[in-house]
Amino acid sequence: MSPLTREYPSGAKKAMELNEGNPSAWKEQGIYPLSTDWEDKLESLTEIAVGGYNLPKEPVKRVIGGVCIYKSNGEYNQLPLSFLWEILVVAMFAKKFKVEGLILVPIMEESHNYPSYEARYQTLSSKISHLVDRLSDFLGVHLSATHANHLFEGEISKRELYGLFQPYTDNPKLKLYPMGASNEDQILKGYESYCLRYRYPAGEVRKEDLIVDGVHLSQSVILGIEKQAGYIPTLPILSLDESENCFMVDSKNVPTIYDDVSFEEVDEWNSLIKENLGFRFEEIVQFVQSI
């Protein structure tokens, strides 16, 4: 067995600065420092890696990650820039391991959460698949997008779903959310399906699969894969507003994939994308805008 590095990878330091856990909380979840072997495999990608959960001894054969689309309200031109970052994280890891990258799109879950936008979300699915196909060709990485045609349910206890998307909060109300909400059962139904997407990504998840979703989603991934795959919690892209210290998805103003923005605040990650994919972030954004 490879010796563990003394500390969590560099991405963990930024996660702690943003109050997205700490070594004690991560170890309680089963997220540990990377072994020296894994750090050697990831090289510069340790900059966005927080740790490792149930990492496979076998060679990675597929990289899987989800995208967040709810801020779009089902409109393609309103997809947030953080959505593109999530695709690029999968692409960077897939290229590193020279394997397929699979993008999980929560179409059914968002349609369930926001039924008034269901028709929009159903239309959005094909547009996202087309975008991922074009990015696959552009980046030289085998990428594809998938979503289920139904909600997954009946496999996770409700009590495990409370506070699902606030795994590191100290706020007792958030820890128990949606307990007491008028639509509590409906919310929990969506939560369960969100988790189970990781268990059934275009079939069943395999031990050679590697999930690379954000650390803020760690509990949903861990509940979903049920130790049937490996997981590296990653850093979501940070806010581009220098006055904010948060993830972009939590920013007061979340830019879309069509907005003209400066990447000065995340220049080190721009360099990371360039090193691993051969393009700077703004070059990829320009390509996406041209599709």
C-alpha positions in Angstrom: 0.0 0.0 0.0 1.3 3.4 -0.9 2.1 5.7 2.0 -0.2 8.6 2.6 1.2 12.1 2.1 1.4 14.0 5.3 -1.1 16.6 4.3 -4.1 16.8 2.1 -3.4 18.1 -1.4 -3.2 21.8 -2.1 -6.8 22.0 -3.2 -7.8 21.2 0.4 -6.3 24.5 1.7 -8.6 26.6 -0.5 -11.5 24.4 0.5 -10.8 25.1 4.1 -10.6 28.9 3.4 -14.0 28.7 1.9 -15.4 26.7 4.9 -15.9 23.6 2.8 -14.7 21.2 5.4 -11.5 20.4 7.2 -9.4 17.2 7.8 -11.6 16.1 10.7 -14.8 16.4 8.7 -13.3 14.9 5.6 -12.0 11.9 7.5 -15.4 11.4 9.0 -16.8 11.0 5.5 -14.0 8.7 4.4 -12.1 11.3 2.4 -8.4 11.0 3.1 -5.1 12.5 1.9 -4.0 11.2 -1.5 -1.3 8.5 -1.5 2.0 9.4 -3.1 1.1 7.2 -6.0 -2.1 9.2 -6.6 -0.3 12.5 -6.2 2.2 11.4 -8.8 -0.7 10.3 -11.2 -2.5 13.6 -10.8 0.5 15.9 -11.0 -0.8 19.5 -11.3 -4.4 18.4 -10.8 -3.7 18.1 -7.1 -4.2 21.9 -7.1 -8.0 21.3 -7.4 -8.1 18.0 -5.5 -9.3 18.0 -1.9 -8.5 14.3 -1.1 -9.6 10.8 -2.1 -12.4 8.5 -1.2 -12.3 4.8 -1.9 -9.8 5.3 -4.7 -9.4 2.2 -6.9 -6.2 0.1 -7.1 -7.1 -0.8 -10.6 -6.4 1.6 -13.5 -9.1 4.2 -14.0 -11.2 3.4 -17.0 -13.7 6.2 -16.9 -14.0 9.7 -15.3 -17.5 10.9 -14.3 -18.7 14.3 -13.1 -21.9 16.2 -12.9 -22.9 19.7 -14.0 -25.1 22.2 -12.2 -27.8 23.7 -14.5 -30.5 25.1 -12.1 -29.4 28.7 -12.4 -30.2 28.6 -16.1 -33.9 28.0 -15.6 -33.7 25.6 -18.6 -32.3 28.3 -20.9 -29.1 27.4 -22.8 -27.8 31.0 -23.0 -28.2 31.3 -19.3 -26.0 28.3 -18.4 -23.5 29.6 -15.8 -19.8 29.8 -16.4 -19.4 27.4 -13.5 -21.2 24.8 -15.7 -18.4 25.0 -18.2 -15.7 24.7 -15.5 -17.4 21.4 -14.3 -17.1 20.0 -17.8 -13.5 21.0 -18.0 -12.6 19.3 -14.7 -14.0 16.0 -16.1 -12.0 16.7 -19.3 -8.7 17.4 -17.5 -9.0 14.2 -15.4 -10.1 12.1 -18.4 -7.2 13.4 -20.5 -4.8 12.7 -17.6 -5.9 9.1 -17.5 -6.4 8.8 -21.3 -10.0 7.5 -20.8 -13.6 8.6 -21.5 -15.2 11.4 -19.6 -18.9 11.2 -18.8 -20.9 14.3 -17.9 -24.0 13.7 -15.8 -26.8 16.2 -16.5 -29.6 16.5 -13.9 -32.4 17.0 -16.4 -35.0 14.9 -14.5 -34.0 16.2 -11.1 -34.3 19.9 -12.2 -37.5 19.2 -14.0 -38.8 17.7 -10.8 -37.6 20.6 -8.7 -38.9 23.2 -11.0 -41.9 21.7 -12.9 -42.8 25.0 -14.5 -39.5 24.8 -16.5 -39.8 21.1 -17.3 -40.3 21.7 -21.1 -37.2 24.0 -21.1 -35.1 21.5 -19.3 -36.1 18.7 -21.7 -35.1 20.8 -24.6 -31.9 21.9 -22.9 -30.7 18.2 -22.7 -30.0 17.9 -26.5 -28.3 21.3 -26.6 -25.9 20.3 -23.8 -25.1 17.0 -25.5 -24.3 18.9 -28.7 -22.0 21.3 -26.7 -20.2 18.4 -25.0 -19.7 16.6 -28.4 -18.2 19.8 -29.9 -15.9 20.3 -26.8 -14.8 16.7 -27.1 -13.6 17.3 -30.6 -12.1 20.7 -29.8 -10.2 19.5 -26.7 -9.2 16.1 -28.1 -10.8 14.3 -25.2 -13.5 11.6 -25.4 -16.4 13.3 -23.7 -20.1 12.6 -23.7 -23.2 13.8 -21.8 -26.0 11.6 -20.4 -29.1 11.9 -18.3 -31.7 9.4 -17.1 -35.3 9.5 -18.4 -36.8 9.0 -14.9 -36.1 9.8 -11.3 -34.2 7.2 -9.3 -35.8 6.4 -5.9 -36.3 3.8 -3.2 -32.7 3.0 -2.3 -31.5 5.7 0.1 -33.0 6.3 3.6 -34.6 9.7 3.9 -32.8 10.4 7.1 -29.5 10.4 5.2 -30.7 13.0 2.8 -31.3 15.9 5.2 -28.7 18.7 4.8 -27.4 16.9 1.7 -25.9 20.0 0.0 -24.6 21.6 3.2 -22.2 18.8 4.4 -19.9 21.2 6.3 -22.3 23.8 7.7 -22.6 24.7 11.4 -26.1 26.0 10.9 -28.5 23.6 12.5 -31.4 24.5 10.1 -29.3 23.9 7.1 -28.0 20.6 8.5 -31.6 19.4 8.7 -33.0 21.0 5.5 -35.6 20.4 4.2 -37.1 19.1 7.5 -40.3 21.0 8.2 -40.7 22.4 4.7 -44.2 22.3 3.2 -42.8 20.3 0.2 -40.3 18.2 2.3 -41.1 14.9 0.6 -40.8 16.3 -2.9 -37.4 17.9 -2.1 -36.1 14.6 -0.6 -37.3 12.7 -3.7 -35.2 15.0 -5.8 -32.3 14.7 -3.5 -32.4 10.9 -3.6 -32.4 10.9 -7.4 -29.5 13.4 -7.5 -27.5 10.9 -5.4 -28.4 7.9 -7.3 -27.3 9.4 -10.7 -23.8 8.5 -9.5 -24.8 4.9 -8.9 -26.4 4.5 -12.3 -24.5 6.7 -14.8 -25.6 5.2 -18.2 -25.7 1.8 -16.6 -24.1 0.9 -13.2 -21.1 2.6 -11.7 -17.9 0.4 -11.7 -15.0 0.1 -9.4 -12.7 1.4 -12.2 -14.7 4.6 -12.4 -13.5 7.9 -10.9 -15.9 10.6 -9.8 -14.5 14.1 -9.8 -17.4 16.3 -8.5 -17.1 19.3 -6.3 -16.4 19.0 -2.6 -19.6 20.9 -1.8 -21.4 17.9 -3.3 -19.4 15.3 -1.4 -22.2 13.8 0.6 -24.4 13.3 -2.5 -21.6 11.5 -4.3 -20.6 9.3 -1.3 -24.3 8.3 -0.7 -24.7 7.6 -4.4 -21.7 5.5 -5.2 -21.9 3.4 -2.0 -18.2 2.6 -2.3 -18.7 1.1 -5.7 -16.3 3.6 -7.3 -13.6 6.1 -6.4 -14.1 9.8 -5.7 -11.8 12.8 -5.7 -13.6 15.9 -4.4 -12.6 18.9 -6.4 -12.7 22.6 -6.1 -15.5 24.4 -8.0 -14.4 27.6 -9.8 -14.1 30.6 -7.5 -16.0 33.8 -7.9 -14.5 36.2 -10.4 -15.4 39.1 -8.1 -12.3 40.1 -6.1 -14.5 41.3 -3.2 -16.0 37.8 -2.7 -14.4 34.7 -1.1 -16.8 32.0 -2.4 -17.4 29.6 -5.2 -18.8 31.2 -8.4 -22.1 29.3 -8.0 -22.6 31.2 -4.7 -21.6 34.6 -6.1 -24.1 37.5 -6.0 -23.7 37.7 -9.8 -23.0 34.4 -11.5 -21.7 35.0 -15.1 -23.1 33.0 -17.9 -21.2 31.2 -20.6 -21.9 34.1 -22.9 -20.8 37.0 -20.6 -17.6 38.9 -21.3 -15.6 38.4 -18.1 -12.0 38.8 -16.8 -10.3 35.7 -15.5 -7.7 37.6 -13.6 -9.0 36.3 -10.2 -8.5 32.7 -11.2 -5.4 33.1 -13.3 -3.6 30.1 -11.6 -6.5 27.8 -12.7 -6.3 29.4 -16.2 -2.8 28.1 -16.3 -3.9 24.7 -15.0 -6.4 24.4 -17.9 -3.7 25.5 -20.4 -1.3 22.9 -19.0 -3.8 20.0 -19.1 -6.0 20.8 -22.1 -3.8 23.0 -24.2 -6.1 26.1 -24.1 -6.7 28.9 -21.7 -10.1 29.2 -20.2 -11.0 32.3 -22.2 -10.1 30.5 -25.4 -12.5 27.7 -24.6 -15.2 30.2 -23.6 -14.7 31.9 -27.0 -15.1 28.5 -28.7 -18.3 27.7 -26.8 -19.7 31.1 -27.7 -19.0 30.5 -31.4 -21.0 27.2 -31.5 
